C-alpha cells in the first residue's frame, strides 16, 4: 500500500470502458482502484487490455505526482 489518498478520474477512462460489458466495467473500475491505492497491476486480455493500455499511463503519472518518494511503480 502506498500513501496516495485520492486520484482524478478522467472522462477518457469511462470512454475507454464503453465497449466492455457491465461485469467487465466493474472489474475494470476495481482494477483502477487497486492499481492506484495498492500498487496491484492487473493482467487483462482482449478488450479489457486495450482499455487498460489507454488509461494506465495517466494513472501511473498521477501516482508518481501523488507519491514523489515512491520508487518506480510496479
N, CA, C and O of each residue as an XYZ file, in Angstrom:
296
protein
N       0.847     -1.182      0.000
C       0.000      0.000      0.000
C       0.887      1.236      0.000
O       1.964      1.249      0.595
N       0.417      2.262     -0.671
C       1.186      3.490     -0.745
C       0.475      4.595      0.035
O      -0.515      4.330      0.717
N       0.964      5.810     -0.059
C       0.400      6.930      0.706
C      -0.618      7.750     -0.076
O      -1.036      8.807      0.398
N      -1.020      7.308     -1.232
C      -1.954      8.064     -2.056
C      -3.334      8.046     -1.399
O      -3.821      6.994     -0.983
N      -3.952      9.217     -1.313
C      -5.261      9.350     -0.668
C      -6.392      9.593     -1.664
O      -7.558      9.370     -1.341
N      -6.056     10.050     -2.878
C      -7.084     10.332     -3.881
C      -6.451     10.343     -5.262
O      -5.228     10.366     -5.404
N      -7.315     10.326     -6.288
C      -6.851     10.464     -7.655
C      -7.983     11.024     -8.496
O      -9.148     10.976     -8.100
N      -7.639     11.548     -9.645
C      -8.626     12.110    -10.557
C      -9.078     11.034    -11.531
O      -8.265     10.305    -12.098
N     -10.381     10.950    -11.713
C     -10.953     10.011    -12.683
C     -11.367     10.821    -13.901
O     -12.258     11.666    -13.817
N     -10.722     10.565    -15.027
C     -10.968     11.319    -16.243
C     -12.088     10.697    -17.079
O     -12.312      9.488    -17.037
N     -12.779     11.537    -17.830
C     -13.828     11.064    -18.722
C     -13.273     10.046    -19.705
O     -13.984      9.123    -20.102
N     -12.033     10.195    -20.099
C     -11.425      9.251    -21.048
C     -11.387      7.826    -20.486
O     -11.402      6.864    -21.254
N     -11.336      7.677    -19.152
C     -11.380      6.339    -18.551
C     -12.741      5.709    -18.843
O     -12.821      4.547    -19.241
N     -13.808      6.480    -18.642
C     -15.156      5.985    -18.918
C     -15.314      5.671    -20.404
O     -15.936      4.675    -20.772
N     -14.751      6.521    -21.246
C     -14.824      6.283    -22.688
C     -14.076      5.008    -23.075
O     -14.512      4.282    -23.968
N     -12.971      4.735    -22.419
C     -12.195      3.525    -22.694
C     -12.980      2.272    -22.313
O     -12.735      1.197    -22.861
N     -13.920      2.402    -21.380
C     -14.692      1.260    -20.894
C     -15.999      1.050    -21.654
O     -16.702      0.078    -21.381
N     -16.346      1.915    -22.587
C     -17.657      1.870    -23.239
C     -17.991      0.538    -23.903
O     -19.152      0.129    -23.904
N     -17.017     -0.134    -24.458
C     -17.287     -1.391    -25.158
C     -17.249     -2.614    -24.240
O     -17.449     -3.740    -24.696
N     -16.994     -2.395    -22.957
C     -16.950     -3.507    -22.012
C     -18.349     -3.818    -21.509
O     -19.217     -2.946    -21.475
N     -18.561     -5.074    -21.120
C     -19.829     -5.439    -20.510
C     -19.904     -4.813    -19.120
O     -18.900     -4.327    -18.601
N     -21.072     -4.825    -18.528
C     -21.214     -4.264    -17.186
C     -20.311     -4.996    -16.180
O     -19.711     -4.366    -15.309
N     -20.219     -6.303    -16.303
C     -19.340     -7.092    -15.422
C     -17.878     -6.695    -15.624
O     -17.138     -6.529    -14.654
N     -17.465     -6.545    -16.876
C     -16.090     -6.139    -17.176
C     -15.815     -4.725    -16.672
O     -14.725     -4.441    -16.175
N     -16.798     -3.843    -16.801
C     -16.632     -2.479    -16.309
C     -16.395     -2.469    -14.806
O     -15.535     -1.739    -14.313
N     -17.145     -3.267    -14.088
C     -16.970     -3.353    -12.632
C     -15.564     -3.855    -12.293
O     -14.884     -3.300    -11.431
N     -15.148     -4.906    -12.982
C     -13.797     -5.456    -12.767
C     -12.733     -4.416    -13.104
O     -11.728     -4.292    -12.403
N     -12.961     -3.677    -14.174
C     -12.009     -2.668    -14.619
C     -11.896     -1.534    -13.602
O     -10.793     -1.090    -13.282
N     -13.023     -1.073    -13.101
C     -13.011      0.006    -12.100
C     -12.300     -0.434    -10.821
O     -11.528      0.330    -10.240
N     -12.563     -1.659    -10.388
C     -11.863     -2.174     -9.202
C     -10.362     -2.286     -9.469
O      -9.552     -2.049     -8.574
N      -9.997     -2.642    -10.685
C      -8.577     -2.730    -11.035
C      -7.914     -1.360    -10.969
O      -6.771     -1.249    -10.527
N      -8.615     -0.320    -11.402
C      -8.074      1.038    -11.311
C      -7.813      1.392     -9.858
O      -6.741      1.896     -9.523
N      -8.782      1.130     -8.998
C      -8.644      1.438     -7.569
C      -7.478      0.660     -6.957
O      -6.666      1.227     -6.226
N      -7.397     -0.627     -7.254
C      -6.309     -1.448     -6.702
C      -4.951     -0.994     -7.226
O      -3.961     -1.032     -6.496
N      -4.897     -0.567     -8.481
C      -3.642     -0.093     -9.062
C      -3.173      1.190     -8.382
O      -2.005      1.320     -8.016
N      -4.092      2.130     -8.219
C      -3.728      3.424     -7.641
C      -3.398      3.309     -6.160
O      -2.366      3.812     -5.717
N      -4.254      2.660     -5.395
C      -4.091      2.659     -3.935
C      -3.249      1.512     -3.387
O      -2.651      1.648     -2.319
N      -3.191      0.390     -4.093
C      -2.494     -0.790     -3.563
C      -1.372     -1.299     -4.456
O      -0.787     -2.345     -4.175
N      -1.062     -0.577     -5.528
C       0.038     -0.929     -6.433
C      -0.101     -2.321     -7.051
O       0.903     -2.977     -7.327
N      -1.324     -2.770     -7.268
C      -1.560     -4.075     -7.895
C      -1.875     -3.867     -9.376
O      -2.889     -3.267     -9.730
N      -0.999     -4.367    -10.220
C      -1.171     -4.220    -11.663
C      -2.012     -5.374    -12.198
O      -1.661     -6.540    -12.014
N      -3.121     -5.052    -12.860
C      -3.975     -6.124    -13.385
C      -3.379     -6.759    -14.635
O      -2.547     -6.162    -15.318
N      -3.815     -7.965    -14.914
C      -3.422     -8.652    -16.138
C      -4.692     -8.936    -16.920
O      -5.441     -9.860    -16.603
N      -4.922     -8.137    -17.936
C      -6.116     -8.260    -18.750
C      -5.775     -8.814    -20.120
O      -4.623     -8.799    -20.552
N      -6.816     -9.307    -20.795
C      -6.702     -9.747    -22.178
C      -7.837     -9.110    -22.966
O      -8.824     -8.656    -22.389
N      -7.696     -9.080    -24.262
C      -8.755     -8.622    -25.143
C      -9.126     -7.163    -24.946
O      -8.259     -6.302    -24.793
N     -10.439     -6.894    -24.951
C     -10.939     -5.522    -24.845
C     -10.492     -4.852    -23.551
O     -10.220     -3.652    -23.534
N     -10.417     -5.614    -22.481
C     -10.026     -5.020    -21.204
C      -8.563     -4.588    -21.234
O      -8.205     -3.561    -20.659
N      -7.720     -5.367    -21.902
C      -6.318     -4.983    -22.025
C      -6.193     -3.700    -22.838
O      -5.415     -2.810    -22.495
N      -6.964     -3.614    -23.915
C      -6.942     -2.410    -24.736
C      -7.359     -1.189    -23.915
O      -6.715     -0.142    -23.989
N      -8.424     -1.319    -23.142
C      -8.877     -0.220    -22.287
C      -7.796      0.139    -21.258
O      -7.551      1.316    -20.996
N      -7.159     -0.875    -20.683
C      -6.126     -0.628    -19.674
C      -4.940      0.122    -20.278
O      -4.400      1.039    -19.659
N      -4.542     -0.264    -21.467
C      -3.423      0.401    -22.143
C      -3.719      1.887    -22.323
O      -2.806      2.712    -22.299
N      -4.979      2.225    -22.500
C      -5.355      3.624    -22.683
C      -5.322      4.434    -21.381
O      -4.994      5.620    -21.407
N      -5.653      3.819    -20.258
C      -5.737      4.582    -19.004
C      -4.491      4.475    -18.128
O      -4.226      5.367    -17.321
N      -3.746      3.423    -18.274
C      -2.596      3.182    -17.383
C      -1.561      4.305    -17.373
O      -1.077      4.653    -16.296
N      -1.198      4.891    -18.516
C      -0.174      5.944    -18.465
C      -0.569      7.141    -17.587
O       0.262      7.655    -16.839
N      -1.811      7.579    -17.669
C      -2.211      8.719    -16.832
C      -2.341      8.323    -15.370
O      -2.077      9.134    -14.483
N      -2.747      7.081    -15.109
C      -2.796      6.607    -13.720
C      -1.390      6.568    -13.123
O      -1.175      6.990    -11.987
N      -0.453      6.064    -13.893
C       0.930      5.976    -13.419
C       1.502      7.368    -13.170
O       2.166      7.594    -12.158
N       1.252      8.289    -14.073
C       1.737      9.657    -13.899
C       1.118     10.282    -12.652
O       1.804     10.966    -11.892
N      -0.147     10.054    -12.444
C      -0.845     10.575    -11.272
C      -0.265      9.985     -9.986
O      -0.082     10.695     -8.997
N       0.022      8.683    -10.007
C       0.612      8.035     -8.832
C       1.974      8.644     -8.501
O       2.284      8.886     -7.334
N       2.779      8.889     -9.527
C       4.112      9.448     -9.300
C       4.038     10.862     -8.744
O       4.833     11.233     -7.880
N       3.084     11.656     -9.235
C       2.919     13.018     -8.718
C       2.424     13.014     -7.280
O       2.832     13.851     -6.475
N       1.544     12.072     -6.957
C       0.954     11.993     -5.621
C       1.898     11.424     -4.591
O       1.749     11.672     -3.395
N       2.867     10.664     -5.051
C       3.757      9.948     -4.140
C       5.193     10.084     -4.647
O       5.770      9.095     -5.098
N       5.792     11.287     -4.587
C       7.099     11.519     -5.190
C       8.223     10.701     -4.557
O       9.269     10.526     -5.183
N       8.041     10.198     -3.346
C       9.090      9.423     -2.692
C       9.065      7.959     -3.103
O       9.984      7.201     -2.794
N       7.999      7.567     -3.804
C       7.852      6.174     -4.231
C       8.847      5.895     -5.357
O       9.024      6.711     -6.261
N       9.486      4.737     -5.289
C      10.367      4.324     -6.373
C       9.496      3.975     -7.574
O       8.293      4.232     -7.562
N      10.083      3.404     -8.588
C       9.333      3.021     -9.783
C       8.086      2.257     -9.375
O       8.128      1.412     -8.481
N       6.961      2.565    -10.044
C       5.721      1.858     -9.759
C       5.800      0.460    -10.325
O       6.534      0.190    -11.275
N       5.034     -0.414     -9.725
C       5.073     -1.819    -10.127
C       4.264     -2.036    -11.361
O       4.178     -3.161    -11.852
